[in-house]
Amino acid sequence: MQHCSTLQYVRAHSGWTPHELDALDFQKTVKAIEYCVRERVADVQVVLKFGPDQEFDIVLPVRTPSLAANRARLNAA
């Protein structure tokens, strides 16, 4: 999980880190996305790493629903 603006990673224990080796390894993409929704983390992307070279990395933006959008949907129901 990487912040889009700062390019820092979610740290394994808490906060953010510029070092990918200190980043939290979610093991599965769905767990990373669930973390974003649960913790209301915005402006992030999931980075899939396939070895030491960045050549094969895959970056997936995560779009979490905003609180305002959630409230609007609840009020409309």
mmCIF file of the N, C-alpha and C atoms, coordinates in Angstrom:
data_MODEL
# 
_entry.id   MODEL 
# 
loop_
_atom_site.group_PDB 
_atom_site.id 
_atom_site.type_symbol 
_atom_site.label_atom_id 
_atom_site.label_alt_id 
_atom_site.label_comp_id 
_atom_site.label_asym_id 
_atom_site.label_entity_id 
_atom_site.label_seq_id 
_atom_site.pdbx_PDB_ins_code 
_atom_site.Cartn_x 
_atom_site.Cartn_y 
_atom_site.Cartn_z 
_atom_site.occupancy 
_atom_site.B_iso_or_equiv 
_atom_site.pdbx_formal_charge 
_atom_site.auth_seq_id 
_atom_site.auth_comp_id 
_atom_site.auth_asym_id 
_atom_site.auth_atom_id 
_atom_site.pdbx_PDB_model_num 
ATOM 1   N N  . MET A 1 1  ? 0.844   -1.156  0.000   1.00 0.00 ? 1  MET A N  1 
ATOM 2   C CA . MET A 1 1  ? 0.000   0.000   0.000   1.00 0.00 ? 1  MET A CA 1 
ATOM 3   C C  . MET A 1 1  ? 0.892   1.221   0.000   1.00 0.00 ? 1  MET A C  1 
ATOM 4   N N  . GLN A 1 2  ? 0.706   2.091   -0.994  1.00 0.00 ? 2  GLN A N  1 
ATOM 5   C CA . GLN A 1 2  ? 1.561   3.267   -1.147  1.00 0.00 ? 2  GLN A CA 1 
ATOM 6   C C  . GLN A 1 2  ? 0.708   4.521   -1.278  1.00 0.00 ? 2  GLN A C  1 
ATOM 7   N N  . HIS A 1 3  ? 1.098   5.564   -0.585  1.00 0.00 ? 3  HIS A N  1 
ATOM 8   C CA . HIS A 1 3  ? 0.406   6.850   -0.680  1.00 0.00 ? 3  HIS A CA 1 
ATOM 9   C C  . HIS A 1 3  ? 0.738   7.473   -2.032  1.00 0.00 ? 3  HIS A C  1 
ATOM 10  N N  . CYS A 1 4  ? -0.267  7.921   -2.756  1.00 0.00 ? 4  CYS A N  1 
ATOM 11  C CA . CYS A 1 4  ? -0.057  8.433   -4.113  1.00 0.00 ? 4  CYS A CA 1 
ATOM 12  C C  . CYS A 1 4  ? 0.766   9.716   -4.141  1.00 0.00 ? 4  CYS A C  1 
ATOM 13  N N  . SER A 1 5  ? 0.584   10.592  -3.173  1.00 0.00 ? 5  SER A N  1 
ATOM 14  C CA . SER A 1 5  ? 1.291   11.874  -3.176  1.00 0.00 ? 5  SER A CA 1 
ATOM 15  C C  . SER A 1 5  ? 2.715   11.771  -2.649  1.00 0.00 ? 5  SER A C  1 
ATOM 16  N N  . THR A 1 6  ? 2.892   11.056  -1.537  1.00 0.00 ? 6  THR A N  1 
ATOM 17  C CA . THR A 1 6  ? 4.211   10.991  -0.898  1.00 0.00 ? 6  THR A CA 1 
ATOM 18  C C  . THR A 1 6  ? 5.034   9.789   -1.353  1.00 0.00 ? 6  THR A C  1 
ATOM 19  N N  . LEU A 1 7  ? 4.370   8.802   -1.953  1.00 0.00 ? 7  LEU A N  1 
ATOM 20  C CA . LEU A 1 7  ? 4.974   7.533   -2.371  1.00 0.00 ? 7  LEU A CA 1 
ATOM 21  C C  . LEU A 1 7  ? 5.536   6.736   -1.201  1.00 0.00 ? 7  LEU A C  1 
ATOM 22  N N  . GLN A 1 8  ? 5.079   7.046   0.020   1.00 0.00 ? 8  GLN A N  1 
ATOM 23  C CA . GLN A 1 8  ? 5.470   6.255   1.178   1.00 0.00 ? 8  GLN A CA 1 
ATOM 24  C C  . GLN A 1 8  ? 4.531   5.064   1.308   1.00 0.00 ? 8  GLN A C  1 
ATOM 25  N N  . TYR A 1 9  ? 5.003   4.041   1.987   1.00 0.00 ? 9  TYR A N  1 
ATOM 26  C CA . TYR A 1 9  ? 4.254   2.803   2.171   1.00 0.00 ? 9  TYR A CA 1 
ATOM 27  C C  . TYR A 1 9  ? 3.663   2.735   3.572   1.00 0.00 ? 9  TYR A C  1 
ATOM 28  N N  . VAL A 1 10 ? 2.543   2.014   3.710   1.00 0.00 ? 10 VAL A N  1 
ATOM 29  C CA . VAL A 1 10 ? 1.989   1.755   5.041   1.00 0.00 ? 10 VAL A CA 1 
ATOM 30  C C  . VAL A 1 10 ? 3.011   0.902   5.783   1.00 0.00 ? 10 VAL A C  1 
ATOM 31  N N  . ARG A 1 11 ? 3.402   1.379   6.968   1.00 0.00 ? 11 ARG A N  1 
ATOM 32  C CA . ARG A 1 11 ? 4.416   0.682   7.766   1.00 0.00 ? 11 ARG A CA 1 
ATOM 33  C C  . ARG A 1 11 ? 3.803   -0.560  8.414   1.00 0.00 ? 11 ARG A C  1 
ATOM 34  N N  . ALA A 1 12 ? 4.605   -1.564  8.604   1.00 0.00 ? 12 ALA A N  1 
ATOM 35  C CA . ALA A 1 12 ? 4.143   -2.831  9.176   1.00 0.00 ? 12 ALA A CA 1 
ATOM 36  C C  . ALA A 1 12 ? 3.551   -2.651  10.563  1.00 0.00 ? 12 ALA A C  1 
ATOM 37  N N  . HIS A 1 13 ? 4.052   -1.708  11.354  1.00 0.00 ? 13 HIS A N  1 
ATOM 38  C CA . HIS A 1 13 ? 3.546   -1.566  12.721  1.00 0.00 ? 13 HIS A CA 1 
ATOM 39  C C  . HIS A 1 13 ? 2.613   -0.374  12.888  1.00 0.00 ? 13 HIS A C  1 
ATOM 40  N N  . SER A 1 14 ? 2.888   0.729   12.227  1.00 0.00 ? 14 SER A N  1 
ATOM 41  C CA . SER A 1 14 ? 1.986   1.885   12.229  1.00 0.00 ? 14 SER A CA 1 
ATOM 42  C C  . SER A 1 14 ? 2.630   3.017   11.434  1.00 0.00 ? 14 SER A C  1 
ATOM 43  N N  . GLY A 1 15 ? 1.798   3.890   10.911  1.00 0.00 ? 15 GLY A N  1 
ATOM 44  C CA . GLY A 1 15 ? 2.305   5.041   10.185  1.00 0.00 ? 15 GLY A CA 1 
ATOM 45  C C  . GLY A 1 15 ? 2.754   4.717   8.774   1.00 0.00 ? 15 GLY A C  1 
ATOM 46  N N  . TRP A 1 16 ? 3.677   5.532   8.276   1.00 0.00 ? 16 TRP A N  1 
ATOM 47  C CA . TRP A 1 16 ? 4.155   5.434   6.900   1.00 0.00 ? 16 TRP A CA 1 
ATOM 48  C C  . TRP A 1 16 ? 5.670   5.360   6.879   1.00 0.00 ? 16 TRP A C  1 
ATOM 49  N N  . THR A 1 17 ? 6.220   4.775   5.829   1.00 0.00 ? 17 THR A N  1 
ATOM 50  C CA . THR A 1 17 ? 7.664   4.653   5.681   1.00 0.00 ? 17 THR A CA 1 
ATOM 51  C C  . THR A 1 17 ? 8.057   4.829   4.221   1.00 0.00 ? 17 THR A C  1 
ATOM 52  N N  . PRO A 1 18 ? 9.207   5.447   3.954   1.00 0.00 ? 18 PRO A N  1 
ATOM 53  C CA . PRO A 1 18 ? 9.677   5.547   2.576   1.00 0.00 ? 18 PRO A CA 1 
ATOM 54  C C  . PRO A 1 18 ? 10.352  4.253   2.100   1.00 0.00 ? 18 PRO A C  1 
ATOM 55  N N  . HIS A 1 19 ? 10.558  3.317   3.012   1.00 0.00 ? 19 HIS A N  1 
ATOM 56  C CA . HIS A 1 19 ? 11.295  2.083   2.705   1.00 0.00 ? 19 HIS A CA 1 
ATOM 57  C C  . HIS A 1 19 ? 10.336  0.912   2.465   1.00 0.00 ? 19 HIS A C  1 
ATOM 58  N N  . GLU A 1 20 ? 10.345  0.388   1.266   1.00 0.00 ? 20 GLU A N  1 
ATOM 59  C CA . GLU A 1 20 ? 9.401   -0.696  0.961   1.00 0.00 ? 20 GLU A CA 1 
ATOM 60  C C  . GLU A 1 20 ? 9.661   -1.957  1.782   1.00 0.00 ? 20 GLU A C  1 
ATOM 61  N N  . LEU A 1 21 ? 10.885  -2.160  2.242   1.00 0.00 ? 21 LEU A N  1 
ATOM 62  C CA . LEU A 1 21 ? 11.166  -3.337  3.076   1.00 0.00 ? 21 LEU A CA 1 
ATOM 63  C C  . LEU A 1 21 ? 10.503  -3.246  4.448   1.00 0.00 ? 21 LEU A C  1 
ATOM 64  N N  . ASP A 1 22 ? 10.169  -2.024  4.892   1.00 0.00 ? 22 ASP A N  1 
ATOM 65  C CA . ASP A 1 22 ? 9.489   -1.833  6.169   1.00 0.00 ? 22 ASP A CA 1 
ATOM 66  C C  . ASP A 1 22 ? 7.968   -1.804  6.008   1.00 0.00 ? 22 ASP A C  1 
ATOM 67  N N  . ALA A 1 23 ? 7.503   -1.930  4.775   1.00 0.00 ? 23 ALA A N  1 
ATOM 68  C CA . ALA A 1 23 ? 6.073   -1.821  4.491   1.00 0.00 ? 23 ALA A CA 1 
ATOM 69  C C  . ALA A 1 23 ? 5.318   -3.066  4.942   1.00 0.00 ? 23 ALA A C  1 
ATOM 70  N N  . LEU A 1 24 ? 4.048   -2.857  5.248   1.00 0.00 ? 24 LEU A N  1 
ATOM 71  C CA . LEU A 1 24 ? 3.164   -3.956  5.605   1.00 0.00 ? 24 LEU A CA 1 
ATOM 72  C C  . LEU A 1 24 ? 2.905   -4.804  4.364   1.00 0.00 ? 24 LEU A C  1 
ATOM 73  N N  . ASP A 1 25 ? 3.115   -6.099  4.482   1.00 0.00 ? 25 ASP A N  1 
ATOM 74  C CA . ASP A 1 25 ? 2.867   -7.026  3.375   1.00 0.00 ? 25 ASP A CA 1 
ATOM 75  C C  . ASP A 1 25 ? 1.500   -7.649  3.587   1.00 0.00 ? 25 ASP A C  1 
ATOM 76  N N  . PHE A 1 26 ? 0.541   -7.276  2.758   1.00 0.00 ? 26 PHE A N  1 
ATOM 77  C CA . PHE A 1 26 ? -0.835  -7.746  2.919   1.00 0.00 ? 26 PHE A CA 1 
ATOM 78  C C  . PHE A 1 26 ? -1.045  -9.163  2.392   1.00 0.00 ? 26 PHE A C  1 
ATOM 79  N N  . GLN A 1 27 ? -0.117  -9.686  1.641   1.00 0.00 ? 27 GLN A N  1 
ATOM 80  C CA . GLN A 1 27 ? -0.185  -11.024 1.057   1.00 0.00 ? 27 GLN A CA 1 
ATOM 81  C C  . GLN A 1 27 ? -1.207  -11.143 -0.069  1.00 0.00 ? 27 GLN A C  1 
ATOM 82  N N  . LYS A 1 28 ? -2.369  -10.521 0.096   1.00 0.00 ? 28 LYS A N  1 
ATOM 83  C CA . LYS A 1 28 ? -3.434  -10.583 -0.913  1.00 0.00 ? 28 LYS A CA 1 
ATOM 84  C C  . LYS A 1 28 ? -3.965  -9.182  -1.180  1.00 0.00 ? 28 LYS A C  1 
ATOM 85  N N  . THR A 1 29 ? -4.241  -8.893  -2.431  1.00 0.00 ? 29 THR A N  1 
ATOM 86  C CA . THR A 1 29 ? -4.736  -7.576  -2.830  1.00 0.00 ? 29 THR A CA 1 
ATOM 87  C C  . THR A 1 29 ? -6.025  -7.222  -2.119  1.00 0.00 ? 29 THR A C  1 
ATOM 88  N N  . VAL A 1 30 ? -6.933  -8.173  -1.985  1.00 0.00 ? 30 VAL A N  1 
ATOM 89  C CA . VAL A 1 30 ? -8.221  -7.896  -1.344  1.00 0.00 ? 30 VAL A CA 1 
ATOM 90  C C  . VAL A 1 30 ? -8.031  -7.456  0.108   1.00 0.00 ? 30 VAL A C  1 
ATOM 91  N N  . LYS A 1 31 ? -7.031  -7.990  0.801   1.00 0.00 ? 31 LYS A N  1 
ATOM 92  C CA . LYS A 1 31 ? -6.770  -7.579  2.184   1.00 0.00 ? 31 LYS A CA 1 
ATOM 93  C C  . LYS A 1 31 ? -6.295  -6.132  2.231   1.00 0.00 ? 31 LYS A C  1 
ATOM 94  N N  . ALA A 1 32 ? -5.518  -5.722  1.262   1.00 0.00 ? 32 ALA A N  1 
ATOM 95  C CA . ALA A 1 32 ? -5.053  -4.329  1.197   1.00 0.00 ? 32 ALA A CA 1 
ATOM 96  C C  . ALA A 1 32 ? -6.230  -3.385  0.965   1.00 0.00 ? 32 ALA A C  1 
ATOM 97  N N  . ILE A 1 33 ? -7.126  -3.752  0.071   1.00 0.00 ? 33 ILE A N  1 
ATOM 98  C CA . ILE A 1 33 ? -8.289  -2.918  -0.222  1.00 0.00 ? 33 ILE A CA 1 
ATOM 99  C C  . ILE A 1 33 ? -9.225  -2.871  0.988   1.00 0.00 ? 33 ILE A C  1 
ATOM 100 N N  . GLU A 1 34 ? -9.446  -4.003  1.636   1.00 0.00 ? 34 GLU A N  1 
ATOM 101 C CA . GLU A 1 34 ? -10.275 -4.032  2.843   1.00 0.00 ? 34 GLU A CA 1 
ATOM 102 C C  . GLU A 1 34 ? -9.681  -3.138  3.927   1.00 0.00 ? 34 GLU A C  1 
ATOM 103 N N  . TYR A 1 35 ? -8.372  -3.132  4.053   1.00 0.00 ? 35 TYR A N  1 
ATOM 104 C CA . TYR A 1 35 ? -7.693  -2.270  5.023   1.00 0.00 ? 35 TYR A CA 1 
ATOM 105 C C  . TYR A 1 35 ? -7.994  -0.801  4.725   1.00 0.00 ? 35 TYR A C  1 
ATOM 106 N N  . CYS A 1 36 ? -7.925  -0.414  3.460   1.00 0.00 ? 36 CYS A N  1 
ATOM 107 C CA . CYS A 1 36 ? -8.198  0.974   3.063   1.00 0.00 ? 36 CYS A CA 1 
ATOM 108 C C  . CYS A 1 36 ? -9.620  1.379   3.417   1.00 0.00 ? 36 CYS A C  1 
ATOM 109 N N  . VAL A 1 37 ? -10.567 0.511   3.158   1.00 0.00 ? 37 VAL A N  1 
ATOM 110 C CA . VAL A 1 37 ? -11.968 0.819   3.451   1.00 0.00 ? 37 VAL A CA 1 
ATOM 111 C C  . VAL A 1 37 ? -12.191 0.894   4.959   1.00 0.00 ? 37 VAL A C  1 
ATOM 112 N N  . ARG A 1 38 ? -11.679 -0.094  5.680   1.00 0.00 ? 38 ARG A N  1 
ATOM 113 C CA . ARG A 1 38 ? -11.864 -0.152  7.132   1.00 0.00 ? 38 ARG A CA 1 
ATOM 114 C C  . ARG A 1 38 ? -11.215 1.042   7.834   1.00 0.00 ? 38 ARG A C  1 
ATOM 115 N N  . GLU A 1 39 ? -10.009 1.405   7.414   1.00 0.00 ? 39 GLU A N  1 
ATOM 116 C CA . GLU A 1 39 ? -9.254  2.478   8.068   1.00 0.00 ? 39 GLU A CA 1 
ATOM 117 C C  . GLU A 1 39 ? -9.498  3.847   7.423   1.00 0.00 ? 39 GLU A C  1 
ATOM 118 N N  . ARG A 1 40 ? -10.349 3.871   6.397   1.00 0.00 ? 40 ARG A N  1 
ATOM 119 C CA . ARG A 1 40 ? -10.660 5.107   5.665   1.00 0.00 ? 40 ARG A CA 1 
ATOM 120 C C  . ARG A 1 40 ? -9.407  5.795   5.140   1.00 0.00 ? 40 ARG A C  1 
ATOM 121 N N  . VAL A 1 41 ? -8.525  4.993   4.569   1.00 0.00 ? 41 VAL A N  1 
ATOM 122 C CA . VAL A 1 41 ? -7.300  5.510   3.974   1.00 0.00 ? 41 VAL A CA 1 
ATOM 123 C C  . VAL A 1 41 ? -7.621  5.961   2.554   1.00 0.00 ? 41 VAL A C  1 
ATOM 124 N N  . ALA A 1 42 ? -7.232  7.188   2.230   1.00 0.00 ? 42 ALA A N  1 
ATOM 125 C CA . ALA A 1 42 ? -7.511  7.734   0.901   1.00 0.00 ? 42 ALA A CA 1 
ATOM 126 C C  . ALA A 1 42 ? -6.205  8.073   0.191   1.00 0.00 ? 42 ALA A C  1 
ATOM 127 N N  . ASP A 1 43 ? -6.291  8.274   -1.102  1.00 0.00 ? 43 ASP A N  1 
ATOM 128 C CA . ASP A 1 43 ? -5.157  8.671   -1.939  1.00 0.00 ? 43 ASP A CA 1 
ATOM 129 C C  . ASP A 1 43 ? -4.033  7.644   -1.870  1.00 0.00 ? 43 ASP A C  1 
ATOM 130 N N  . VAL A 1 44 ? -4.403  6.362   -2.046  1.00 0.00 ? 44 VAL A N  1 
ATOM 131 C CA . VAL A 1 44 ? -3.412  5.290   -2.001  1.00 0.00 ? 44 VAL A CA 1 
ATOM 132 C C  . VAL A 1 44 ? -3.528  4.399   -3.231  1.00 0.00 ? 44 VAL A C  1 
ATOM 133 N N  . GLN A 1 45 ? -2.477  3.608   -3.417  1.00 0.00 ? 45 GLN A N  1 
ATOM 134 C CA . GLN A 1 45 ? -2.464  2.626   -4.492  1.00 0.00 ? 45 GLN A CA 1 
ATOM 135 C C  . GLN A 1 45 ? -1.840  1.342   -3.972  1.00 0.00 ? 45 GLN A C  1 
ATOM 136 N N  . VAL A 1 46 ? -2.319  0.226   -4.501  1.00 0.00 ? 46 VAL A N  1 
ATOM 137 C CA . VAL A 1 46 ? -1.740  -1.069  -4.170  1.00 0.00 ? 46 VAL A CA 1 
ATOM 138 C C  . VAL A 1 46 ? -0.597  -1.301  -5.157  1.00 0.00 ? 46 VAL A C  1 
ATOM 139 N N  . VAL A 1 47 ? 0.562   -1.647  -4.625  1.00 0.00 ? 47 VAL A N  1 
ATOM 140 C CA . VAL A 1 47 ? 1.721   -1.921  -5.469  1.00 0.00 ? 47 VAL A CA 1 
ATOM 141 C C  . VAL A 1 47 ? 2.020   -3.411  -5.376  1.00 0.00 ? 47 VAL A C  1 
ATOM 142 N N  . LEU A 1 48 ? 1.897   -4.085  -6.500  1.00 0.00 ? 48 LEU A N  1 
ATOM 143 C CA . LEU A 1 48 ? 2.216   -5.513  -6.559  1.00 0.00 ? 48 LEU A CA 1 
ATOM 144 C C  . LEU A 1 48 ? 3.655   -5.646  -7.023  1.00 0.00 ? 48 LEU A C  1 
ATOM 145 N N  . LYS A 1 49 ? 4.484   -6.267  -6.200  1.00 0.00 ? 49 LYS A N  1 
ATOM 146 C CA . LYS A 1 49 ? 5.913   -6.407  -6.489  1.00 0.00 ? 49 LYS A CA 1 
ATOM 147 C C  . LYS A 1 49 ? 6.203   -7.814  -6.983  1.00 0.00 ? 49 LYS A C  1 
ATOM 148 N N  . PHE A 1 50 ? 6.967   -7.900  -8.064  1.00 0.00 ? 50 PHE A N  1 
ATOM 149 C CA . PHE A 1 50 ? 7.350   -9.188  -8.636  1.00 0.00 ? 50 PHE A CA 1 
ATOM 150 C C  . PHE A 1 50 ? 8.866   -9.267  -8.751  1.00 0.00 ? 50 PHE A C  1 
ATOM 151 N N  . GLY A 1 51 ? 9.540   -9.154  -7.633  1.00 0.00 ? 51 GLY A N  1 
ATOM 152 C CA . GLY A 1 51 ? 10.988  -9.230  -7.625  1.00 0.00 ? 51 GLY A CA 1 
ATOM 153 C C  . GLY A 1 51 ? 11.626  -7.901  -7.284  1.00 0.00 ? 51 GLY A C  1 
ATOM 154 N N  . PRO A 1 52 ? 12.959  -7.885  -7.268  1.00 0.00 ? 52 PRO A N  1 
ATOM 155 C CA . PRO A 1 52 ? 13.680  -6.686  -6.833  1.00 0.00 ? 52 PRO A CA 1 
ATOM 156 C C  . PRO A 1 52 ? 13.616  -5.521  -7.828  1.00 0.00 ? 52 PRO A C  1 
ATOM 157 N N  . ASP A 1 53 ? 13.382  -5.799  -9.079  1.00 0.00 ? 53 ASP A N  1 
ATOM 158 C CA . ASP A 1 53 ? 13.319  -4.741  -10.089 1.00 0.00 ? 53 ASP A CA 1 
ATOM 159 C C  . ASP A 1 53 ? 11.920  -4.157  -10.163 1.00 0.00 ? 53 ASP A C  1 
ATOM 160 N N  . GLN A 1 54 ? 11.830  -2.862  -10.386 1.00 0.00 ? 54 GLN A N  1 
ATOM 161 C CA . GLN A 1 54 ? 10.533  -2.211  -10.513 1.00 0.00 ? 54 GLN A CA 1 
ATOM 162 C C  . GLN A 1 54 ? 9.934   -2.426  -11.895 1.00 0.00 ? 54 GLN A C  1 
ATOM 163 N N  . GLU A 1 55 ? 10.668  -3.037  -12.767 1.00 0.00 ? 55 GLU A N  1 
ATOM 164 C CA . GLU A 1 55 ? 10.237  -3.242  -14.152 1.00 0.00 ? 55 GLU A CA 1 
ATOM 165 C C  . GLU A 1 55 ? 8.901   -3.988  -14.239 1.00 0.00 ? 55 GLU A C  1 
ATOM 166 N N  . PHE A 1 56 ? 8.660   -4.922  -13.335 1.00 0.00 ? 56 PHE A N  1 
ATOM 167 C CA . PHE A 1 56 ? 7.459   -5.742  -13.404 1.00 0.00 ? 56 PHE A CA 1 
ATOM 168 C C  . PHE A 1 56 ? 6.397   -5.374  -12.372 1.00 0.00 ? 56 PHE A C  1 
ATOM 169 N N  . ASP A 1 57 ? 6.613   -4.289  -11.614 1.00 0.00 ? 57 ASP A N  1 
ATOM 170 C CA . ASP A 1 57 ? 5.628   -3.851  -10.626 1.00 0.00 ? 57 ASP A CA 1 
ATOM 171 C C  . ASP A 1 57 ? 4.310   -3.488  -11.306 1.00 0.00 ? 57 ASP A C  1 
ATOM 172 N N  . ILE A 1 58 ? 3.224   -3.770  -10.619 1.00 0.00 ? 58 ILE A N  1 
ATOM 173 C CA . ILE A 1 58 ? 1.890   -3.378  -11.089 1.00 0.00 ? 58 ILE A CA 1 
ATOM 174 C C  . ILE A 1 58 ? 1.296   -2.468  -10.019 1.00 0.00 ? 58 ILE A C  1 
ATOM 175 N N  . VAL A 1 59 ? 0.799   -1.306  -10.448 1.00 0.00 ? 59 VAL A N  1 
ATOM 176 C CA . VAL A 1 59 ? 0.235   -0.327  -9.527  1.00 0.00 ? 59 VAL A CA 1 
ATOM 177 C C  . VAL A 1 59 ? -1.256  -0.200  -9.791  1.00 0.00 ? 59 VAL A C  1 
ATOM 178 N N  . LEU A 1 60 ? -2.053  -0.406  -8.739  1.00 0.00 ? 60 LEU A N  1 
ATOM 179 C CA . LEU A 1 60 ? -3.510  -0.345  -8.842  1.00 0.00 ? 60 LEU A CA 1 
ATOM 180 C C  . LEU A 1 60 ? -4.038  0.750   -7.921  1.00 0.00 ? 60 LEU A C  1 
ATOM 181 N N  . PRO A 1 61 ? -4.657  1.802   -8.472  1.00 0.00 ? 61 PRO A N  1 
ATOM 182 C CA . PRO A 1 61 ? -5.225  2.835   -7.610  1.00 0.00 ? 61 PRO A CA 1 
ATOM 183 C C  . PRO A 1 61 ? -6.405  2.283   -6.817  1.00 0.00 ? 61 PRO A C  1 
ATOM 184 N N  . VAL A 1 62 ? -6.549  2.741   -5.581  1.00 0.00 ? 62 VAL A N  1 
ATOM 185 C CA . VAL A 1 62 ? -7.655  2.313   -4.729  1.00 0.00 ? 62 VAL A CA 1 
ATOM 186 C C  . VAL A 1 62 ? -8.586  3.505   -4.565  1.00 0.00 ? 62 VAL A C  1 
ATOM 187 N N  . ARG A 1 63 ? -9.831  3.318   -4.921  1.00 0.00 ? 63 ARG A N  1 
ATOM 188 C CA . ARG A 1 63 ? -10.838 4.366   -4.778  1.00 0.00 ? 63 ARG A CA 1 
ATOM 189 C C  . ARG A 1 63 ? -11.770 3.976   -3.649  1.00 0.00 ? 63 ARG A C  1 
ATOM 190 N N  . THR A 1 64 ? -11.618 4.630   -2.513  1.00 0.00 ? 64 THR A N  1 
ATOM 191 C CA . THR A 1 64 ? -12.501 4.348   -1.380  1.00 0.00 ? 64 THR A CA 1 
ATOM 192 C C  . THR A 1 64 ? -13.639 5.356   -1.386  1.00 0.00 ? 64 THR A C  1 
ATOM 193 N N  . PRO A 1 65 ? -14.832 4.921   -1.045  1.00 0.00 ? 65 PRO A N  1 
ATOM 194 C CA . PRO A 1 65 ? -15.958 5.852   -1.014  1.00 0.00 ? 65 PRO A CA 1 
ATOM 195 C C  . PRO A 1 65 ? -15.755 6.911   0.060   1.00 0.00 ? 65 PRO A C  1 
ATOM 196 N N  . SER A 1 66 ? -16.111 8.134   -0.262  1.00 0.00 ? 66 SER A N  1 
ATOM 197 C CA . SER A 1 66 ? -15.966 9.213   0.720   1.00 0.00 ? 66 SER A CA 1 
ATOM 198 C C  . SER A 1 66 ? -17.081 9.115   1.756   1.00 0.00 ? 66 SER A C  1 
ATOM 199 N N  . LEU A 1 67 ? -16.850 9.720   2.899   1.00 0.00 ? 67 LEU A N  1 
ATOM 200 C CA . LEU A 1 67 ? -17.869 9.728   3.942   1.00 0.00 ? 67 LEU A CA 1 
ATOM 201 C C  . LEU A 1 67 ? -19.119 10.454  3.468   1.00 0.00 ? 67 LEU A C  1 
ATOM 202 N N  . ALA A 1 68 ? -18.947 11.529  2.714   1.00 0.00 ? 68 ALA A N  1 
ATOM 203 C CA . ALA A 1 68 ? -20.097 12.277  2.206   1.00 0.00 ? 68 ALA A CA 1 
ATOM 204 C C  . ALA A 1 68 ? -20.931 11.411  1.271   1.00 0.00 ? 68 ALA A C  1 
ATOM 205 N N  . ALA A 1 69 ? -20.285 10.637  0.429   1.00 0.00 ? 69 ALA A N  1 
ATOM 206 C CA . ALA A 1 69 ? -21.009 9.770   -0.493  1.00 0.00 ? 69 ALA A CA 1 
ATOM 207 C C  . ALA A 1 69 ? -21.765 8.690   0.281   1.00 0.00 ? 69 ALA A C  1 
ATOM 208 N N  . ASN A 1 70 ? -21.149 8.153   1.324   1.00 0.00 ? 70 ASN A N  1 
ATOM 209 C CA . ASN A 1 70 ? -21.821 7.134   2.138   1.00 0.00 ? 70 ASN A CA 1 
ATOM 210 C C  . ASN A 1 70 ? -23.053 7.722   2.830   1.00 0.00 ? 70 ASN A C  1 
ATOM 211 N N  . ARG A 1 71 ? -22.933 8.929   3.375   1.00 0.00 ? 71 ARG A N  1 
ATOM 212 C CA . ARG A 1 71 ? -24.065 9.566   4.038   1.00 0.00 ? 71 ARG A CA 1 
ATOM 213 C C  . ARG A 1 71 ? -25.190 9.837   3.047   1.00 0.00 ? 71 ARG A C  1 
ATOM 214 N N  . ALA A 1 72 ? -24.855 10.294  1.848   1.00 0.00 ? 72 ALA A N  1 
ATOM 215 C CA . ALA A 1 72 ? -25.864 10.577  0.823   1.00 0.00 ? 72 ALA A CA 1 
ATOM 216 C C  . ALA A 1 72 ? -26.608 9.305   0.454   1.00 0.00 ? 72 ALA A C  1 
ATOM 217 N N  . ARG A 1 73 ? -25.893 8.186   0.329   1.00 0.00 ? 73 ARG A N  1 
ATOM 218 C CA . ARG A 1 73 ? -26.568 6.920   0.001   1.00 0.00 ? 73 ARG A CA 1 
ATOM 219 C C  . ARG A 1 73 ? -27.481 6.465   1.125   1.00 0.00 ? 73 ARG A C  1 
ATOM 220 N N  . LEU A 1 74 ? -27.049 6.629   2.366   1.00 0.00 ? 74 LEU A N  1 
ATOM 221 C CA . LEU A 1 74 ? -27.873 6.233   3.507   1.00 0.00 ? 74 LEU A CA 1 
ATOM 222 C C  . LEU A 1 74 ? -29.123 7.111   3.604   1.00 0.00 ? 74 LEU A C  1 
ATOM 223 N N  . ASN A 1 75 ? -28.982 8.395   3.363   1.00 0.00 ? 75 ASN A N  1 
ATOM 224 C CA . ASN A 1 75 ? -30.123 9.304   3.424   1.00 0.00 ? 75 ASN A CA 1 
ATOM 225 C C  . ASN A 1 75 ? -31.121 9.064   2.309   1.00 0.00 ? 75 ASN A C  1 
ATOM 226 N N  . ALA A 1 76 ? -30.637 8.586   1.170   1.00 0.00 ? 76 ALA A N  1 
ATOM 227 C CA . ALA A 1 76 ? -31.520 8.331   0.033   1.00 0.00 ? 76 ALA A CA 1 
ATOM 228 C C  . ALA A 1 76 ? -32.327 7.040   0.229   1.00 0.00 ? 76 ALA A C  1 
ATOM 229 N N  . ALA A 1 77 ? -31.843 6.170   1.086   1.00 0.00 ? 77 ALA A N  1 
ATOM 230 C CA . ALA A 1 77 ? -32.523 4.870   1.286   1.00 0.00 ? 77 ALA A CA 1 
ATOM 231 C C  . ALA A 1 77 ? -33.772 4.975   2.110   1.00 0.00 ? 77 ALA A C  1 
# 
